[in-house]
């Protein structure tokens, strides 16, 4: 499925996986412009370019708060249910 969203700079947006609950072995992989967003960087301050991004550990949903213009682009999701 492809979903198009329009968001103004400074707004918040949540990208949903459609998964109700991640199982222990499930793999959720988010990409931005075909580059993997390393999950170790989400929910931490390791990479300041993603400091406004939160990964929901129950559903895998990706929330971007106060979105910036450099975060505009194509986000892709890969879910591997094991």
JODA-V92562 format. One record per helix or strand. SS is the DSSP state (a for helix, b for strand). FROM is the first residue (numbers start at 1). TO is the last residue. If there is no record, write none. Layout:
BEGIN
SS,FROM,TO
SS,FROM,TO
END
This chain:
BEGIN
b,13,15
b,27,32
b,35,36
a,48,50
b,53,55
b,62,64
a,69,71
b,75,80
END
